[in-house]
């Protein structure tokens, strides 16, 4: 019995001491600042690191939108230029000369007899001279009045390389063009004279082609009038006259040539 009591005393004593130390420990813990263990947000860290890595290695590309000027347009190609195939004609005089240019001042190439078939390939603006192909395939210029009557309206007007022109006009005292005047352009006299002729058009204008090597002083003169001109009467008589029938010009032309027709001057 005495031993039992002793044993109980010891247990109680141990329990009291344990309770004391536990109480002290709790008091110390309550008075000490709370220590929070750091936590690691693995997903956020990984996302930040991955984002940084991707940004450094491959930055977002800048998208350049096409401007209106850089966008190709679907335009149609222009139609091909039609090639003029020529107009058949026939020599209607005993003999015709083919020349290197559209006037009698250009060199002779060859000649063809009446009935020769040629092909008209072009013309000058007043329709007086045409460029033709001969039966052998040669090319040159012929006076249109010595070929069969054909419609030249669809024939293209051609440039004449290696040439120069003398241009002018004829007007009456009311400033209205005079058509049908025979205009001679010449240089020199007698056998040495070089000359070519043309006619004024409906508006009174005229154009004469000369070789490009032409130079010096030339004369331009009205030498006749067609019966079909408006200044001619029913009997092919003039109703007036040119007040300045002869003009001069130094090549290349730099002045305007104008003939004046006065219906009241005999």
C-alpha positions in Angstrom: 0.0 0.0 0.0 2.8 2.3 0.8 4.5 1.5 -2.4 1.3 2.2 -4.3 1.0 5.6 -2.8 4.6 6.4 -3.6 4.0 5.4 -7.2 1.0 7.6 -7.5 2.9 10.5 -6.0 5.6 10.1 -8.6 3.1 10.0 -11.5 1.3 13.1 -10.3 4.5 14.9 -9.8 5.6 14.0 -13.4 2.2 15.2 -14.8 2.4 18.5 -13.0 5.9 19.1 -14.3 4.9 18.2 -17.8 1.9 20.5 -17.6 4.2 23.3 -16.4 6.6 22.9 -19.3 3.8 22.7 -21.8 2.3 25.9 -20.5 5.6 27.7 -20.7 6.2 26.5 -24.2 2.7 27.7 -25.3 3.4 31.1 -23.7 6.7 31.4 -25.5 5.1 30.5 -28.8 2.3 33.0 -28.3 4.8 35.8 -27.6 7.1 35.0 -30.5 6.5 36.5 -34.0 4.9 34.1 -36.4 7.4 32.6 -38.9 5.8 31.8 -42.2 7.5 29.5 -44.5 7.9 30.9 -48.0 5.7 29.2 -50.6 6.8 28.7 -54.2 4.2 29.3 -57.0 5.7 26.8 -59.5 3.2 27.5 -62.3 3.7 31.3 -62.1 7.5 30.9 -62.0 7.5 28.6 -64.9 5.2 30.7 -66.9 7.4 33.8 -66.3 10.6 32.0 -67.2 9.1 30.5 -70.3 7.6 33.8 -71.4 10.9 35.6 -70.9 12.7 32.9 -72.8 10.4 32.9 -75.7 10.4 36.7 -75.9 14.2 36.9 -76.0 14.6 34.1 -78.5 11.7 34.9 -80.9 10.1 38.4 -80.6 6.7 38.8 -81.9 7.0 39.7 -85.7 5.6 43.0 -87.0 3.0 42.4 -89.6 3.3 44.9 -92.6 0.0 45.3 -94.2 0.1 46.0 -98.0 -0.6 49.5 -99.0 -2.9 50.5 -101.9 0.1 51.2 -104.1 1.6 47.8 -103.4 -1.5 45.8 -104.2 -1.3 44.5 -107.8 -4.3 45.4 -109.9 -5.8 43.1 -112.3 -5.6 45.2 -115.4 -6.1 44.0 -118.9 -3.3 44.2 -121.4 -3.9 46.7 -124.2 -5.0 45.1 -127.5 -2.3 44.6 -130.0 -1.9 47.3 -132.6 -3.4 46.2 -135.9 -0.9 45.9 -138.7 -1.9 47.7 -141.9 -2.0 45.2 -144.7 -2.0 47.7 -147.6 -4.4 48.9 -150.3 -4.0 47.5 -153.9 -3.7 50.0 -156.7 -2.6 50.2 -160.3 -0.4 52.5 -162.4 -2.7 54.4 -164.7 -0.2 56.5 -166.7 2.3 55.3 -169.4 5.2 55.4 -166.9 5.5 56.3 -163.2 8.6 57.1 -161.2 9.2 55.7 -157.7 11.1 58.0 -155.5 12.9 57.9 -152.1 10.5 60.6 -150.7 7.2 62.3 -151.3 8.1 65.0 -153.8 9.9 65.3 -157.2 12.9 66.7 -155.3 13.8 63.2 -153.9 16.0 60.7 -155.8 14.5 58.4 -158.4 14.6 54.7 -157.4 13.0 53.1 -160.5 10.0 53.4 -162.8 7.0 51.1 -163.7 4.8 50.9 -166.8 1.1 51.4 -167.0 -0.9 48.5 -165.5 1.7 47.6 -162.8 0.1 46.4 -159.6 1.4 48.1 -156.4 0.3 48.1 -152.8 -0.2 51.4 -151.0 1.2 51.2 -147.4 1.0 54.8 -146.3 0.6 58.4 -147.3 1.4 62.1 -146.4 -1.3 64.2 -144.8 -2.6 65.9 -148.0 -3.0 62.5 -149.8 -0.8 63.7 -152.7 1.9 61.1 -152.3 1.7 57.5 -151.2 4.3 55.0 -150.1 4.0 51.7 -152.0 5.4 48.2 -152.3 6.2 47.2 -155.9 5.7 43.6 -157.3 9.3 42.7 -156.4 8.8 43.8 -152.8 10.7 47.2 -153.1 9.4 50.2 -151.4 9.2 53.9 -152.4 6.9 56.9 -152.9 4.6 57.6 -155.9 2.3 60.5 -156.8 -1.2 59.4 -155.9 -2.7 61.1 -159.0 -0.9 58.7 -161.3 -2.5 55.6 -159.6 -5.9 54.2 -160.0 -8.6 56.0 -158.1 -8.8 54.4 -154.6 -10.1 55.5 -151.3 -7.2 56.7 -149.2 -9.2 57.6 -146.1 -8.1 54.4 -144.3 -4.4 54.6 -145.3 -2.1 55.6 -142.3 -0.2 58.9 -142.5 3.5 58.2 -142.3 6.5 60.2 -141.0 9.2 60.8 -143.6 12.7 60.3 -142.1 15.5 62.3 -143.7 13.2 65.1 -144.9 12.1 68.7 -144.0 8.9 70.5 -144.8 7.9 73.9 -146.1 4.5 74.9 -144.8 2.1 77.8 -145.3 -1.5 78.8 -146.1 -3.6 81.0 -148.4 -6.4 83.1 -147.1 -8.8 85.7 -148.5 -9.3 89.2 -147.0 -11.9 87.8 -144.7 -9.3 85.3 -143.3 -11.0 82.3 -144.9 -8.9 79.6 -146.4 -8.5 79.4 -150.2 -8.3 75.9 -151.7 -6.9 74.7 -155.0 -4.0 77.0 -155.4 -1.0 75.5 -157.2 2.0 76.3 -155.1 5.5 75.9 -156.5 8.6 75.6 -154.2 11.9 76.0 -156.1 15.5 77.0 -156.0 17.6 78.2 -158.9 16.7 79.0 -162.5 16.7 77.3 -165.9 18.1 73.8 -166.2 19.5 74.0 -162.7 16.2 74.7 -161.1 15.0 72.4 -158.4 11.2 72.5 -158.1 8.2 70.7 -156.7 4.5 71.6 -156.6 1.6 71.1 -154.3 -2.0 72.4 -153.8 -3.6 74.2 -151.0 -6.1 72.1 -149.0 -9.7 73.0 -148.2 -8.6 75.2 -145.2 -5.9 76.9 -147.4 -3.0 75.1 -145.9 -0.1 73.5 -147.8 2.9 71.3 -147.1 5.9 70.4 -149.3 8.5 67.8 -148.5 12.2 68.5 -149.3 15.2 66.3 -148.8 16.8 66.8 -145.4 20.0 68.1 -147.0 18.2 71.1 -148.6 19.5 74.5 -147.5 19.7 78.1 -148.6 17.0 80.4 -150.0 14.0 79.0 -151.7 11.0 80.6 -153.4 7.4 79.8 -152.8 5.0 81.0 -155.6 1.4 80.5 -156.6 1.4 79.5 -160.2 -2.1 78.4 -160.9 -5.6 77.5 -159.6 -7.8 74.5 -160.0 -11.1 75.0 -161.7 -12.7 73.4 -158.6 -11.4 76.1 -156.3 -14.0 78.2 -154.6 -12.3 81.4 -156.1 -13.0 80.2 -159.6 -16.3 80.9 -161.5 -18.3 78.5 -163.6 -16.1 79.1 -166.6 -12.9 78.4 -164.6 -11.9 82.1 -164.4 -10.5 83.7 -161.2 -12.7 86.1 -159.4 -9.7 87.9 -157.9 -6.0 87.5 -157.5 -3.2 86.9 -155.0 -1.7 90.2 -153.7 1.7 88.6 -152.9 2.2 85.7 -155.3 5.9 85.2 -154.6 7.5 84.6 -151.1 11.0 83.6 -150.1 12.2 81.5 -147.3 15.6 80.4 -145.9 15.8 76.8 -144.8 15.1 75.5 -142.3 11.8 77.4 -142.1 11.4 79.8 -139.2 8.7 82.2 -140.5 5.0 81.7 -141.4 4.2 81.8 -145.1 0.7 83.3 -146.0 -0.7 84.2 -149.4 -3.5 86.8 -149.4 -6.3 86.4 -152.0 -8.2 89.6 -152.7 -11.5 88.9 -154.5 -11.8 92.6 -155.6 -8.4 92.7 -157.3 -8.4 91.6 -161.0 
